[in-house]
Amino acid sequence: MAFGFVSGGLLFLCAVSFALHDFKSSFQQSPSLPQVPIEVECKDRSLFISVDVPPSGVEPRFEAVDATGVYPVIDLYGARCGYTYSVNPLLGRAILRASYFSCHTDNQNDEVFSFMFGVIITDERGGELFFNVSKTCSVSPFSPREITCEENYMEVSVATDPLCPTAGSVKGFSVPRRSVEAWQVMLTQDGQQSEVMSTEDAAALGYFIMITPGRLVFRTTFGQPYASVKMIGGVAVEVIQATVFFRQNWVVVMVELVASCSLDQGFFDGYRLQWRTPAVMTPLVASPSELRSEYIGMGVNGNLLDEQNWLDRGYSVTFSEGAIVSSIPFASLGGTRKSFVMEGMYHELYTVQLTYQQTLVDQNGVDTKYNAFQQMTTPAIPRIPFSINQTTPEERVFTVYLGNIPFDVELVSLELNGQEFSVSAAMQIGCSITRVPQDNNTFAYIVMVPFDAQFVVKQHIAESLLEYSLEIKWTLNILPQMEPYYYFSSLSALILDVVPPIFESMCANNGMRFMRAYHEYDYLWDIVIGHYPLTQQLVSERGYIMSNDSNTFILDVPLFTIGYLYENITLQQFYGTFELLSRNAKTLEIEQSSGKCCLFQTTELLVCSAEGVMTVVSDITKAVPTADPARTTLLDPSCRPQETDESRVLFSFGLNTCGTRFQVDQQYVTYENEIIFHELYSTDSKPVITRDAAYRITVRCIYPVHGIESLYVDRKFRAETPGIGQIKDPVMVPPQVFKPMQLQKQTVMKTYQAAPAMKQEYVRVRPNRARQ
């Protein structure tokens, strides 16, 4: 088959001039134009123009401009001439894509294409502003056959200078225009051929043919007569086939033009947008085996991406039963996501324009490039929040979790039982509001409201049974448009309206004070110190000071009374801790603790711990003004003080060390050691420290026998409670009442049948001393 074509564009104008002359008008330019952002970009197979929809809401209009006039780009005319116009409501932009073979484009050797458009924008007062847009694009070489499937038309172009596959010496050639006598078109549908018609008649039916310097272009809109729909690889495909021929002297030149486009509109599976096309467009060849797929590329917005780039974005291309499936994840880079309120509820959708390209090669090695553009949009997806009541009544705080909050939403206010608070105001009155990220690019809010907040509704529904209720109206705003929507939560909690007593406490120079206002159900609990209920007898025995009136309970606990725990003792200071326990009167279980730790200055003390450590601070100069604290020891001369100053010593030692002696009777075990003063005598030669002690102070720790019986079993000291300490004033001659502590095997099984003594919780130190 021989090819012969003319160059230039006059033949095309003859074919379409009848359809264009009604739209010619003079183009105007506004004398003074505001700044309007208009984006113009040369894409792989089209020119891309984007402009913002103005505040008036009137969609911008485009006009194609060439040497013959100005032509409005309206729907049908635009599609027939190779223009695709759309408005993206999510972006608020109008977009025009123009084929490089569109009607009013200046074409230089199919390599450089120049465009000129007028853009008309309507302002809020109804006035029209005119803008000129021009662009020149240099394009990479086209394949021998190119098929473009746009949203509103299908286009096929073929090169006019391929080598003829005939056996003779005739090769592809170009002839002068005057030798072409006529152009004829014949359309074929499912093997049935139409009557032969002129290009003018074909244009009247919606089929347009044009010739460029090196290509023959055929374009038509979808759904035209003589188009057919076929199922290929499970995908609906629209096919149009035309034969263009002309007689040149004694040679008839025929060119078959076939365009085949997938009709798949894309679908959303809840996670990804997917679009399908046949793996091989079989209508493009006589036999499917003659065509193979050599390359597949995809991208968005007219831009093809390299494979690694679209894989990084989560895009994918898969083969499925004779079809190629291109998919793009929801909200991925390259598309547009929009959130809005519809029917009072948050919705979002996502739209993306898929750009698909496939290279097919026939058995002769000739390429066919298949280009497809498909706008895909998800349906409006509701994102309904959900709330979980996480309230634990015992904590007396409402806790509610509001989940499934998209990332572009913020909580702006809470209405709590009819009282509205901003987020900051709610936090100022004692509410806690926390925003917590979730795994699926959403957030949750956790709000905590105390039961005793003034707006919480309280109602007794039975004796001692109280119902707390809270209605929450959440006001959430979508950013950045600050579009509000609302959610409602209803919370309630039942609680026995009694809580264990909790005491306020404060430190004083000589002890601590615990206070509490009386409540109706205080009789349900006992106040306990250690294991002993707080009674008037216990107060008297231990030296506490308790005062009661009709409204308030006050307990003063002097320092060094039983019940204190002492820690971090130095010559300068120590910590004392005292604890009141609230015990259920029926179950005898401890349900509340009110403890206080205070810092006190150290004067003198003796601590007998439950772990078997005796700690003593003593001012030895009160009894022996000339004594040197640094020259003191315990019974074991190697046991020296941990700290000393001008008058005091601090010893801390285990009850089974430093020569400690013990004595056991039927009720108590007494441990005793001595602080010994060593005199310094001077001689003519040098000072001498004598081993004979002039004075000694006796220190004792006393424990109930039944509390330390384990001592005789494993030789590890364990007492249920701290012991009671005693300090005796210095004496000249130390008494020999106690024996050094030695544990003999025969004492292992020794037990005592004696009434248990009252357990002493903490230490009592330094009774009034009288010089012996």
TITORMAR-498421 format. One line per 10 residues: for each residue x, y, z of C-alpha. Coordinates in pm, 1 decimal, decimal comma. Example, Ala and Ser with C-alpha at 12.3 -4.5 7.8 and 13.67 -1.06 7.14 Angstrom:
% residues 2
1230,0:-450,0:780,0  1367,0:-106,0:714,0
END
This chain:
% residues 772
0,0:0,0:0,0  139,9:341,5:-97,4  95,5:656,4:104,7  75,2:1007,3:-32,3  -14,2:1313,1:176,9  0,7:1688,8:154,1  156,4:1915,6:412,8  9,6:2218,3:578,9  -330,3:2279,8:733,7  -552,2:2409,1:448,6
-713,2:2071,4:390,1  -820,4:2054,6:753,3  -971,1:2402,0:738,7  -1177,1:2298,8:441,2  -1309,0:2002,9:640,3  -1412,0:2194,9:950,0  -1462,3:2554,8:848,0  -1835,6:2512,2:829,4  -1843,2:2422,0:1195,7  -1622,7:2708,9:1306,3
-1742,3:3022,4:1136,4  -2034,0:3081,2:1375,7  -1797,5:3115,2:1675,1  -1557,4:3374,2:1536,0  -1536,1:3692,5:1737,0  -1283,9:3960,3:1813,2  -1068,5:3902,9:2123,5  -1051,6:4178,7:2381,8  -793,6:4249,1:2651,2  -878,8:4424,8:2975,7
-680,6:4750,3:3003,2  -596,5:4695,7:3372,8  -589,4:4342,4:3505,7  -558,1:4217,6:3864,4  -319,5:3939,6:3949,3  -488,8:3605,9:3876,2  -287,8:3282,8:3925,1  -294,7:3093,5:3596,8  -80,3:2782,3:3566,9  35,4:2674,0:3220,2
242,9:2359,5:3170,0  351,2:2143,1:2879,9  270,7:1781,5:2962,7  369,8:1462,3:2782,5  79,3:1463,3:2535,4  -117,0:1783,1:2604,9  -101,0:2143,0:2724,0  -231,9:2195,6:3076,9  -394,4:2525,8:3187,5  -533,9:2576,4:3538,5
-699,7:2885,4:3686,6  -879,0:2949,0:4017,1  -1255,8:2972,6:4018,1  -1318,0:3338,1:4118,0  -1505,7:3440,9:4434,9  -1812,9:3503,6:4221,2  -1839,1:3129,4:4172,2  -1879,0:3169,5:3794,7  -1663,0:2919,0:3613,9  -1387,0:3071,8:3398,1
-1432,0:3046,4:3021,1  -1167,7:2969,7:2761,1  -1138,8:3082,0:2398,8  -896,6:2938,3:2144,9  -722,5:3204,4:1938,4  -548,0:3171,8:1602,3  -492,6:3385,7:1294,4  -851,1:3336,7:1177,3  -1025,0:3451,4:1494,9  -1142,1:3358,9:1841,8
-1332,5:3034,8:1914,3  -1512,3:2966,3:2245,4  -1414,8:2629,6:2390,7  -1757,7:2488,6:2471,0  -1845,3:2128,6:2550,8  -1916,2:1964,1:2213,8  -1695,9:2188,2:2006,0  -1412,8:2150,1:2255,1  -1434,1:1771,6:2249,3  -1437,3:1757,6:1867,7
-1140,3:1991,1:1848,0  -926,8:1814,6:2110,9  -1000,7:2021,6:2423,2  -1099,7:1881,8:2762,7  -1247,7:2130,9:3008,2  -1333,7:2045,3:3368,6  -1373,6:2209,6:3707,1  -1223,3:2047,9:4015,8  -1452,3:2157,5:4299,4  -1212,5:2023,2:4562,0
-934,9:2250,9:4442,2  -1165,3:2529,1:4327,0  -986,7:2537,6:3991,9  -1090,6:2519,3:3628,2  -865,5:2302,5:3411,1  -822,5:2293,4:3032,8  -621,3:2026,0:2855,5  -544,9:2081,0:2487,8  -418,1:1806,5:2257,3  -105,9:1893,4:2063,4
-317,8:1820,6:1756,2  -608,3:2041,8:1868,0  -777,9:2267,1:1616,3  -616,7:2605,2:1664,1  -262,0:2501,8:1746,8  36,9:2614,4:1542,3  229,6:2298,0:1452,8  591,5:2312,1:1343,0  697,9:1972,9:1203,1  512,4:1786,4:1482,7
788,2:1896,1:1719,5  699,1:2246,1:1837,7  342,3:2347,7:1917,4  225,0:2700,9:1995,8  -101,4:2780,9:2171,0  -292,5:3100,1:2240,3  -601,3:3121,2:2458,6  -816,7:3386,6:2609,6  -933,8:3334,8:2967,5  -1248,3:3516,8:3077,5
-1317,0:3558,3:3450,9  -1635,6:3704,3:3596,3  -1594,3:3914,1:3909,2  -1841,2:3947,8:4195,5  -2010,5:4248,3:4031,5  -2070,3:4061,9:3708,6  -1790,1:4230,0:3517,6  -1568,6:4026,5:3288,1  -1190,0:4029,9:3295,0  -990,4:3910,2:2993,0
-646,9:3747,8:3006,9  -411,4:3630,1:2733,4  -241,7:3293,7:2777,0  18,1:3172,2:2530,3  258,4:2882,5:2544,3  502,3:2703,9:2314,4  585,1:2339,3:2381,0  864,9:2126,3:2244,7  758,5:1762,6:2238,6  952,5:1438,4:2214,8
896,2:1239,4:1891,7  567,0:1061,9:1854,3  534,5:686,7:1796,7  427,9:565,2:1452,1  78,5:523,8:1593,5  -55,6:711,1:1896,5  -394,4:656,4:2056,6  -522,6:904,3:2314,0  -826,7:826,7:2528,7  -934,4:1150,6:2691,3
-1233,9:1194,1:2916,9  -1450,0:1336,3:2636,8  -1294,0:1215,7:2310,7  -1074,3:950,9:2150,4  -795,5:1033,7:1907,0  -563,6:831,4:1687,1  -276,2:964,3:1479,5  -40,7:782,2:1246,9  283,2:885,8:1082,8  252,4:962,9:710,4
601,2:850,1:614,5  648,0:485,8:719,5  817,3:244,7:484,9  562,1:70,3:267,8  564,2:-304,3:332,6  506,4:-380,6:-37,7  743,0:-586,8:-249,3  796,7:-320,4:-513,3  1033,3:-28,9:-521,6  761,8:221,7:-418,6
833,1:370,4:-78,0  645,7:617,7:139,0  632,9:950,1:-29,1  472,3:1294,6:-16,7  309,9:1459,4:-318,0  211,6:1817,3:-386,2  -136,2:1917,7:-269,0  -262,2:1989,8:-623,0  -222,8:1623,7:-720,7  -469,9:1504,9:-454,4
-806,6:1490,3:-622,8  -1032,0:1401,5:-324,1  -1044,6:1262,8:29,8  -1295,7:990,7:113,4  -1391,7:828,2:443,3  -1556,3:494,9:512,1  -1660,9:393,5:868,6  -1677,6:32,1:980,3  -1889,4:-110,1:1264,3  -1873,9:-478,8:1354,7
-1762,0:-564,1:1002,4  -2038,3:-356,6:841,6  -1908,4:-72,3:631,6  -2081,2:259,0:584,8  -2121,5:437,9:256,1  -1818,5:621,4:139,7  -1848,6:988,2:235,9  -1648,4:1302,6:209,4  -1455,8:1444,8:502,0  -1717,3:1720,9:525,5
-1996,3:1464,5:564,9  -1789,0:1274,9:821,7  -1738,3:1597,5:1017,7  -2112,6:1652,9:1018,7  -2146,1:1312,3:1190,3  -1880,8:1406,6:1448,3  -1569,7:1252,2:1289,0  -1281,3:1487,5:1225,3  -976,2:1423,1:1011,9  -676,5:1652,1:983,6
-329,2:1631,6:838,2  -17,2:1772,0:1001,4  334,1:1802,5:859,4  394,2:1436,3:931,3  79,0:1274,9:1068,1  -280,3:1192,2:991,4  -511,3:1259,9:1286,2  -859,5:1117,3:1343,2  -1073,8:1228,0:1637,7  -1428,0:1168,6:1760,0
-1631,2:1191,0:2079,5  -1758,5:886,6:2262,9  -2090,5:727,9:2174,8  -2092,3:832,9:1810,9  -2267,7:640,2:1531,5  -2060,3:355,5:1391,6  -1881,7:312,6:1726,2  -1907,9:-28,2:1888,4  -1858,3:-155,9:2243,2  -1677,7:-483,3:2301,0
-1572,7:-680,3:2608,6  -1199,8:-746,2:2609,8  -1036,7:-907,1:2912,7  -1353,2:-840,1:3110,3  -1338,2:-466,1:3032,4  -1585,9:-271,3:2820,4  -1402,3:-105,5:2530,9  -1532,8:142,6:2273,9  -1391,3:91,4:1926,6  -1410,2:317,1:1623,9
-1263,3:222,0:1287,9  -1233,6:442,6:981,0  -1069,8:398,8:645,1  -941,5:716,3:483,7  -844,0:699,1:116,6  -782,5:923,5:-178,7  -702,0:879,6:-545,3  -372,6:1020,3:-666,0  -341,4:990,4:-1040,9  -348,1:614,6:-1092,9
-277,6:523,8:-724,8  -545,2:489,4:-454,2  -401,0:548,3:-107,6  -588,1:388,3:186,7  -518,5:433,4:558,7  -697,3:235,9:828,1  -742,5:431,3:1151,9  -855,6:239,8:1462,5  -904,6:387,1:1808,7  -992,0:169,9:2106,7
-1050,8:304,8:2458,8  -1142,6:148,6:2790,3  -1480,7:265,4:2917,9  -1397,5:178,0:3277,7  -1477,9:475,6:3502,0  -1280,4:343,2:3795,2  -1415,9:213,9:4124,1  -1336,6:248,8:4493,0  -1301,5:-61,3:4710,0  -1293,5:131,4:5036,2
-915,7:170,2:5031,8  -799,0:227,5:4673,9  -923,7:377,4:4349,3  -881,3:126,1:4067,0  -905,3:152,6:3688,7  -903,7:-134,8:3438,4  -797,7:-160,7:3074,2  -734,3:-468,8:2858,9  -381,1:-603,6:2877,1  -374,2:-596,1:2495,5
-608,4:-385,1:2284,2  -691,2:-659,1:2032,7  -902,6:-436,4:1801,0  -580,9:-259,9:1701,2  -457,9:-564,5:1505,8  -605,4:-842,6:1299,4  -468,6:-1110,7:1533,3  -403,5:-1068,4:1908,6  -83,2:-1266,7:1875,0  57,7:-992,6:1653,3
70,4:-742,9:1942,2  266,4:-754,3:2264,1  292,3:-514,6:2558,4  639,9:-373,1:2598,4  600,4:-91,1:2852,1  345,5:27,5:3108,3  371,1:359,9:3287,0  141,5:550,6:3514,8  123,9:887,5:3684,5  -118,2:1164,3:3768,7
-226,6:1496,3:3620,1  -68,1:1427,9:3282,3  274,9:1347,9:3428,7  419,7:1000,2:3403,7  622,5:887,5:3704,9  915,4:652,0:3713,1  835,9:316,0:3864,2  1013,7:376,1:4194,4  830,9:705,1:4240,6  484,2:561,5:4197,8
574,0:260,9:4410,8  685,3:497,9:4688,3  343,4:662,6:4670,2  168,0:329,0:4701,8  49,0:315,8:4339,6  34,0:-26,3:4177,3  -15,3:-194,2:3839,8  -133,8:-555,1:3842,7  -257,6:-808,1:3586,3  -589,4:-979,6:3644,6
-758,0:-1214,8:3397,6  -659,8:-1037,5:3077,8  -683,7:-687,5:3225,3  -436,7:-439,5:3368,5  -548,2:-282,0:3696,7  -397,4:52,5:3796,6  -473,1:149,8:4156,1  -404,2:452,0:4375,2  -452,4:449,5:4754,4  -702,1:683,0:4915,6
-552,1:1023,1:5004,9  -215,7:940,9:4847,1  15,3:1203,7:4703,2  -90,0:1334,0:4361,1  -463,9:1348,2:4421,1  -689,0:1585,2:4608,6  -869,9:1505,7:4931,7  -1161,2:1716,1:5049,8  -1358,6:1707,5:5372,0  -1695,7:1873,0:5420,1
-2018,1:1856,4:5618,9  -2313,7:1689,1:5455,3  -2641,3:1623,3:5636,1  -2479,7:1736,5:5958,9  -2200,3:1480,6:5939,9  -1835,3:1484,5:5837,6  -1766,2:1340,7:5492,9  -1457,7:1323,2:5277,5  -1378,7:1227,2:4923,5  -1067,3:1189,9:4714,7
-1016,6:1254,8:4346,3  -718,8:1192,1:4123,2  -659,0:1208,5:3750,2  -486,4:891,0:3643,9  -239,3:914,1:3356,8  -175,5:578,1:3193,1  58,2:490,5:2906,1  126,0:157,8:2739,9  355,3:76,9:2449,2  242,9:-206,3:2222,3
466,9:-355,8:1952,3  343,8:-552,3:1651,8  521,4:-834,7:1474,3  699,8:-587,6:1246,0  842,9:-397,5:1543,2  617,2:-94,2:1491,3  515,5:84,0:1813,0  167,9:184,6:1915,7  149,7:415,7:2213,8  -175,1:400,6:2409,4
-241,8:704,7:2631,1  -537,0:725,3:2869,7  -654,6:993,6:3110,7  -916,0:903,1:3366,8  -1052,8:1120,4:3644,1  -1143,3:897,7:3939,2  -1333,0:1012,1:4245,1  -1446,8:823,2:4551,0  -1802,6:857,0:4673,5  -1858,8:1084,6:4971,1
-1730,2:876,8:5260,9  -1882,5:948,4:5601,9  -1642,5:952,7:5893,8  -1877,6:901,5:6183,4  -1722,5:953,5:6527,0  -1785,3:700,9:6800,2  -1767,7:746,9:7173,1  -1676,1:499,9:7445,6  -1769,4:557,0:7807,1  -1450,1:469,8:7995,8
-1573,4:599,4:8329,9  -1466,5:412,7:8642,7  -1718,2:522,0:8909,9  -1472,1:461,5:9192,3  -1249,7:734,9:9048,8  -1544,0:978,3:9055,1  -1449,0:1118,2:8715,7  -1636,3:1087,7:8385,1  -1398,7:964,0:8115,0  -1522,7:953,6:7755,7
-1328,1:858,3:7444,0  -1431,5:1014,4:7110,1  -1265,8:832,0:6821,0  -1244,7:840,2:6439,9  -1163,8:1211,2:6421,9  -986,6:1293,5:6091,1  -656,1:1476,9:6098,8  -805,2:1800,8:5959,5  -1061,9:1834,0:6237,8  -1019,6:2004,6:6572,7
-1235,7:2018,1:6882,3  -1338,8:2379,3:6948,9  -1592,6:2356,8:7229,5  -1788,2:2130,7:7464,4  -2142,0:2181,4:7581,9  -2168,6:2013,4:7921,5  -2527,5:1970,8:8037,2  -2624,6:2282,1:7843,7  -2328,1:2499,0:7945,8  -2090,0:2568,2:7660,0
-1715,8:2597,1:7718,8  -1428,0:2649,2:7481,0  -1152,5:2391,1:7509,0  -933,2:2626,0:7710,6  -1220,2:2732,3:7937,2  -1316,2:2368,5:8001,8  -960,3:2289,5:8107,8  -954,2:2592,9:8337,5  -1255,0:2464,2:8533,6  -1091,7:2125,4:8596,1
-1172,6:1919,9:8286,5  -897,4:1726,5:8113,2  -891,8:1719,2:7730,2  -630,6:1509,7:7549,9  -582,8:1453,7:7176,1  -443,0:1107,7:7100,4  -312,5:995,7:6755,2  -444,7:671,5:6610,0  -299,7:430,4:6353,5  -521,3:516,8:6052,3
-430,8:885,9:6023,7  -709,1:981,2:6261,9  -720,9:1113,9:6615,3  -922,7:1060,1:6929,5  -1014,7:1296,0:7209,6  -1027,8:1183,7:7572,0  -1227,0:1413,1:7799,4  -1237,6:1375,6:8177,8  -1493,6:1562,2:8388,2  -1500,0:1532,7:8770,4
-1824,3:1413,9:8928,6  -1822,3:1713,3:9159,0  -1819,6:1968,2:8872,9  -2101,1:2217,6:8924,4  -2279,3:2130,4:8600,4  -2285,3:1752,2:8658,9  -2637,8:1639,9:8748,3  -2661,7:1441,2:9072,0  -2971,3:1249,6:9173,4  -3035,8:1001,4:9455,5
-3219,0:704,9:9310,2  -3200,7:490,7:9625,8  -3059,6:512,0:9976,0  -2689,2:590,5:9951,7  -2705,0:533,1:9573,8  -2633,0:838,3:9365,7  -2657,2:874,7:8987,9  -2427,0:1120,9:8814,4  -2522,4:1216,9:8457,0  -2356,2:1426,5:8189,4
-2470,2:1520,6:7839,0  -2188,4:1631,9:7607,8  -2227,7:1815,6:7279,2  -1899,5:1813,0:7090,0  -1840,4:2094,7:6841,6  -1579,5:2000,8:6582,5  -1446,8:2221,9:6304,1  -1309,4:2113,2:5968,2  -991,1:2301,8:5881,1  -918,4:2532,9:5715,8
-1273,0:2633,1:5620,3  -1384,0:2614,6:5987,6  -1697,6:2423,2:5892,5  -1859,7:2288,8:6210,8  -2033,8:1962,2:6283,1  -2151,3:1806,1:6607,2  -2159,8:1485,7:6803,6  -2353,2:1397,0:7120,1  -2253,5:1171,0:7407,7  -2467,0:1074,0:7705,7
-2293,1:948,3:8020,0  -2416,5:825,0:8354,9  -2262,6:652,1:8654,3  -2406,8:494,0:8967,8  -2206,6:512,3:9285,2  -2250,9:443,8:9652,8  -2236,7:798,2:9775,3  -1984,4:733,4:10046,8  -1607,0:746,4:10023,9  -1343,6:654,2:10280,8
-1225,9:947,2:10489,4  -940,5:1144,9:10340,5  -754,7:1375,9:10575,2  -586,5:1703,4:10508,0  -246,3:1723,7:10671,4  17,1:1980,7:10756,7  364,5:1991,0:10908,8  454,9:2171,9:11231,4  783,9:2225,2:11416,0  698,6:1962,9:11673,5
481,8:1718,6:11478,7  192,2:1694,5:11235,4  -177,3:1777,0:11220,9  -451,9:1580,1:11043,2  -794,2:1735,1:10980,9  -1122,8:1637,3:10820,5  -1480,2:1758,3:10810,3  -1735,6:1503,2:10928,7  -1957,8:1329,8:10674,3  -2282,9:1142,0:10705,7
-2141,7:795,3:10638,5  -1817,6:816,6:10838,3  -1945,5:539,9:11064,5  -1874,2:292,0:10784,0  -1498,3:322,9:10844,9  -1249,3:290,2:11125,8  -948,9:520,8:11148,6  -643,7:303,5:11208,1  -279,3:369,4:11297,1  -85,0:64,0:11195,2
-301,5:-223,1:11323,5  -477,5:-30,6:11599,2  -804,3:162,2:11573,4  -783,5:524,3:11678,9  -964,7:528,3:12013,9  -952,8:765,4:12308,4  -750,6:504,3:12499,9  -492,6:481,8:12219,2  -472,1:861,6:12208,6  -403,4:875,4:12581,5
-149,3:594,3:12579,9  53,6:734,3:12293,0  33,7:1103,0:12368,2  -170,8:1212,6:12067,6  -398,8:1515,0:12095,0  -746,4:1466,4:11948,1  -1020,7:1728,2:11935,7  -1373,6:1687,2:11805,6  -1662,9:1916,5:11749,4  -1982,5:1874,2:11555,2
-1816,5:1955,9:11221,2  -1443,9:1884,3:11229,0  -1205,6:1617,5:11346,8  -846,7:1722,4:11436,3  -560,3:1495,1:11539,7  -223,0:1641,5:11646,6  61,9:1390,1:11644,2  366,1:1514,3:11841,8  704,1:1422,5:11704,2  852,5:1100,0:11848,8
516,3:954,1:11948,0  446,8:596,6:11841,4  356,4:560,4:11475,3  627,8:768,3:11310,4  866,7:627,2:11053,2  1205,9:799,4:11036,8  1432,0:812,3:10732,3  1750,5:979,6:10604,5  1872,5:1070,2:10951,6  2170,9:1305,4:10974,5
2297,3:1537,9:11245,3  2118,3:1822,6:11069,4  1779,7:1681,9:10970,3  1560,6:1378,5:10914,2  1226,7:1288,3:10756,0  935,2:1173,0:10964,2  630,4:1003,0:10811,9  297,1:938,8:10976,6  1,1:763,4:10819,0  -370,7:739,4:10899,6
-558,2:450,1:10740,9  -930,4:426,9:10662,3  -1050,7:68,6:10721,6  -1384,5:-72,7:10617,0  -1569,9:-145,1:10940,6  -1724,0:-463,2:10797,9  -1453,4:-617,2:10583,6  -1159,3:-475,1:10783,6  -990,8:-396,5:10452,8  -783,4:-80,8:10421,7
-947,1:137,7:10156,7  -773,4:471,6:10194,2  -443,8:608,4:10319,7  -366,8:961,3:10431,4  5,8:994,9:10487,0  230,4:1291,7:10547,8  608,6:1323,8:10528,2  774,4:1621,1:10699,6  1132,4:1740,3:10736,6  1252,3:1799,8:11093,7
1570,7:1933,1:11246,8  1775,4:1678,5:11439,0  1850,3:1730,8:11809,6  1863,5:1389,8:11982,0  1685,2:1068,1:11894,2  1697,1:690,5:11905,8  1535,8:482,8:11628,1  1480,8:108,0:11651,6  1379,7:-12,8:11304,2  1184,0:-324,1:11214,5
1487,4:-432,2:11010,2  1702,9:-454,1:11324,3  1901,7:-130,4:11291,9  1953,7:102,7:11585,1  2018,9:469,6:11500,1  2108,9:708,0:11779,9  2190,0:1079,7:11788,4  2306,3:1197,3:12131,4  2450,3:1520,0:12272,8  2718,2:1379,4:12498,8
2840,5:1717,5:12625,8  2519,2:1773,5:12820,1  2637,4:1514,0:13069,5  3012,5:1541,3:13018,5  3097,1:1889,4:12893,8  3461,4:1797,8:12829,0  3381,1:1488,7:12622,2  3513,5:1475,9:12266,8  3246,6:1322,8:12030,3  3519,1:1208,9:11792,1
3667,1:980,4:12064,1  3352,5:778,2:12125,7  3288,0:418,0:12027,0  3035,4:145,1:12094,5  3114,6:-165,5:12297,0  3310,4:-284,1:11997,4  3590,3:-21,3:11977,1  3594,2:-54,9:11597,1  3239,6:82,3:11576,3  3284,0:455,8:11556,1
3025,4:728,6:11486,7  2907,3:795,3:11130,8  2890,4:1167,5:11202,3  3001,4:1401,6:11477,4  2999,0:1771,0:11547,3  3113,6:1975,6:11846,2  2872,7:1804,3:12086,6  2680,4:1522,6:11917,4  2741,9:1180,0:11776,6  2543,0:967,2:11527,4
2568,4:589,7:11540,7  2376,7:349,8:11316,5  2441,2:-23,9:11356,2  2277,8:-362,3:11333,4  2148,9:-523,4:11650,6  2377,2:-820,6:11600,0  2690,7:-609,6:11554,7  2921,1:-376,9:11749,1  2909,5:-587,2:12065,8  2535,7:-545,4:12117,3
2398,7:-744,2:12413,1  2050,4:-884,8:12449,4  1819,3:-1011,7:12717,6  1496,8:-1207,3:12675,6  1203,2:-1233,8:12913,6  852,9:-1366,9:12857,7  729,4:-1056,8:12677,8  1021,1:-860,5:12534,7  1363,2:-890,4:12379,8  1593,6:-605,8:12481,7
1904,7:-514,0:12285,7  2163,6:-292,3:12453,2  2484,1:-120,3:12355,0  2688,5:160,4:12504,7  2838,6:482,3:12379,7  3178,7:491,8:12549,9  3383,1:807,7:12608,0  3758,2:752,2:12578,2  3978,9:996,3:12777,6  4295,9:1155,5:12634,9
4585,4:1178,6:12880,4  4894,9:1385,5:12813,7  5244,8:1284,1:12912,3  5578,4:1448,5:12868,2  5644,4:1249,5:12554,3  5308,0:1232,2:12370,4  4931,8:1210,5:12418,8  4785,0:872,0:12511,3  4431,1:747,1:12461,7  4336,4:507,5:12735,1
4114,1:207,6:12675,5  3951,7:258,5:13014,7  3622,4:436,3:12966,6  3549,5:713,3:13210,4  3184,1:745,6:13105,5  2936,6:553,1:12898,5  2575,3:604,0:12776,8  2351,9:298,3:12752,4  2113,9:273,2:12451,9  1843,4:6,6:12424,3
1587,1:-122,0:12174,1  1295,4:-324,8:12306,6  1081,3:-550,9:12086,8  785,1:-779,2:12170,0  898,1:-1140,8:12173,8  617,9:-1269,8:11952,5  711,5:-1021,3:11680,2  1067,9:-1149,2:11630,0  1048,9:-1521,5:11686,3  1189,6:-1577,4:11337,0
1519,0:-1447,7:11470,7  1585,8:-1787,1:11628,0  1508,1:-1976,8:11309,0  1715,2:-1821,4:11032,8  1935,6:-1571,9:11222,8  1794,4:-1286,0:11017,9  1632,1:-1012,4:11218,4  1270,4:-947,1:11124,1  1026,4:-763,6:11345,9  663,3:-693,9:11276,1
702,0:-340,3:11409,6  981,9:-101,8:11505,2  1099,5:-125,5:11861,2  1097,2:116,0:12153,8  1420,6:298,5:12230,5  1568,9:402,7:12563,8  1876,0:610,8:12649,5  2029,7:607,8:12998,5  2246,2:892,8:13124,9  2623,3:840,6:13143,5
2757,3:647,0:13440,2  3110,9:612,2:13571,1  3105,5:233,6:13596,1  2921,2:42,3:13323,8  2681,3:-218,5:13454,6  2744,3:-582,0:13360,1  2383,5:-687,6:13329,1  2380,1:-807,9:12971,2  2577,2:-1071,9:12793,0  2730,3:-1028,7:12448,9
2484,4:-1139,1:12183,5  2544,0:-1507,3:12099,7  2280,6:-1723,2:11933,1  2300,3:-2084,7:12051,2  2137,9:-2378,2:11881,1  1947,6:-2467,2:12197,3  1753,2:-2142,7:12168,3  1617,7:-2221,3:11824,2  1297,3:-2385,3:11942,3  1250,1:-2161,9:12246,5
896,5:-2021,9:12272,9  716,4:-1812,2:12530,9  361,0:-1851,5:12658,5  286,8:-1494,5:12739,1  6,9:-1252,8:12661,2  96,0:-1048,0:12357,4  198,6:-692,8:12424,5  64,0:-398,2:12229,1  255,4:-367,3:11900,6  456,6:-48,0:11883,8
452,8:103,7:11536,8  738,8:350,0:11553,1  999,0:472,1:11798,9  977,0:667,3:12117,7  1306,0:824,2:12213,2  1465,1:990,5:12510,8  1251,0:977,6:12821,3  1331,0:1244,6:13079,3  1677,2:1164,9:13206,7  1809,3:1194,5:13558,1
2178,9:1185,4:13625,6  2286,9:861,7:13785,8
END
